């Protein structure tokens, strides 16, 4: 499993404590590390609760995450839970750092729970953000704006990080959430999110994931070609359209990027050659999947 691999890699540079251990139902820390954890978590919780400075909160999260380095053979669930709380910080910069720390060799079950909870919270927030985008387009046409360019850059970047994490934790629940993005191409989901989700889903290497990504890409291509996925913010050559393009509905270039991800995946798996050209080859793509499907396991496999 990918998360297990991260933990294994962390072991190569971190310390292993002979007294700390993982029992079937709990993590047991030695007296020294338990005392260190209790003291550090108490102090850093205080910093996280009172600090108004995002840099201070990030530093506190880093000190919390560092606790695992002294007993990387037995990551504490308490550390992972507090890092997961960082996925609800008011600052997206803090959230992204908390996510990276959570994925770096922390307690597996709590990491999965944290990523799932953070993803669902981000989806709720994104719906509110998306509603503001329509208002923003109107404001920009009048020469004003209630949102900053930083907002327009940070939010999608954070969503993409969470999509990657859903694949990285290598868990059926998280994978279900990831594949849930490939439902209908005309639901106001930015095209870049489909690309990020496709890459994350393909890295897991399940047959269901490969088929879901492929069928969605072909459906999206057909829907765009039929004009059923219109631009929400105007043509890309307009001032508003140019500024909002990274958050607009999918275009053919996004379909190409998803299909390119499939090409990279097929090359990695050394499967049958993928279609050329990428676009306009739906029947050939389906024939490729039919010929190659037995190379992909029904359930998740770790990227080699």
PyMOL commands that set and color helices and strands:
alter all, ss='L'
color gray80, all
select helices_A, chain A and resi 2-13+31-50+54-71+77-88+92-102+108-141+149-168+172-179+191-204+207-225+239-247+252-269+282-295
alter helices_A, ss='H'
color red, helices_A
select strands_A, chain A and resi 21-22+27-28
alter strands_A, ss='S'
color yellow, strands_A
deselect
rebuild
show_as cartoon
